[in-house]
Amino acid sequence: MKYYVIVNPISGRGLGERSIPQIETYMKEKGLDFKLARTERVWHAAELAENAARDGYDVIVCASGDGTVNEAINGLMRAKKGGYNSVAFTVLGIGTGNDFAGGTGIPTNLTEGLDALIANKRKKIDIGFVKGGDYPEGRYFGNGIGVGFDAAVGNEAVKVRWTRGLPAYLIGVIKTVFLYYNPAQVEITLDDNETIRQTSLMISVMNGKRMGGGFQMAPNSKADDGCFDLCIAETASKGRILRMIPYFIKGTQEALPEIQMKRARKVSIKSLDVTFPAHADGEFICLDGSHLTLELLPQELEIIHA
């Protein structure tokens, strides 16, 4: 088998670049046929992944955080539309959140990820597709979409330079509580047969389980079950939001009166007043969005997992 390793050198506050010697040494010791490439710009990972699939590589390995993983998935899906659909995908978790890996059964640290690569245990997972905001033609995602408060938290978390993972996102939550507090009134339509209208603090549409390095937005979600799992939070006071945080870390937020947990294959989110920010796998798809449509594509991507 031929392996193509995509490394984002700035992922994990520079952990990507520092991890390259370990990756290369491990793969050489195991006798693997591989090529390693560093990303150099936005959407470079999508280009590298698509071209590698078209060039006949068997496995695409993304050593990065969730944003670069998202780009690689988009490249692989583009290649698949072109008829190149035999490639497998996996992640070496060196990013800030590693939420895609954590929600699909891929190890979230480098050493265990390399071991899983050799073990070559595979399964097919679902992929999401979202249209709207800055991507009217659509963008694929592997883990989830966050609308409102969740997206604003991610924007603050990336500004935290001295830590990563859950601590960075907790700092982002605290900052966002006091900086972003203008939730939109929205109309959420699920599978064209259920409509929810409310002022929503946050809407998470999940294929995976978690966001923000450890917030269990959809603890019962499975990435291969053919449905999105939604966590829909009604607006709440600043103090109430802070008291809700432990529930999301433990994945017990369904017990809260402000929370609705839903399942659907198609989702429409439309603002009825102010615009909203939104992200896909941690990458912004809009800062001032008004309407998103999402569709789940079942069994679209083969991954190597633990």
Number of C-alpha atoms within 10 A of each C-alpha: 9 15 22 22 25 27 27 28 21 18 21 22 18 13 17 21 18 15 16 18 9 13 18 16 11 15 16 12 8 10 9 14 12 17 14 15 14 18 18 12 8 11 16 18 29 24 18 22 31 24 16 25 25 18 10 15 20 17 25 28 26 28 30 28 27 30 25 26 33 25 26 27 25 24 23 30 23 20 22 18 9 11 11 17 18 15 22 21 24 25 30 30 30 29 27 25 28 30 29 30 27 20 26 24 16 23 25 20 16 18 14 14 24 21 14 20 24 12 12 15 11 16 15 16 21 23 27 25 19 23 18 19 22 14 12 13 9 16 20 26 29 27 30 29 27 28 28 26 26 24 29 26 25 24 19 19 25 16 11 15 10 8 15 18 18 18 18 23 27 21 16 22 24 16 15 21 17 9 12 13 16 15 23 23 20 24 18 22 18 19 13 12 6 10 14 13 14 18 19 25 23 23 25 26 28 29 30 31 26 28 32 28 22 22 22 23 31 28 20 11 21 20 25 20 13 18 24 31 26 24 21 23 23 16 21 16 11 13 9 10 15 14 10 15 16 13 16 18 19 13 19 15 23 18 11 11 9 15 17 15 16 14 17 19 17 19 23 19 22 20 21 15 12 13 20 25 22 30 23 25 30 27 19 20 26 20 17 14 20 20 19 22 18 23 19 21 19 17 15 16 22 18 24 25 21 18
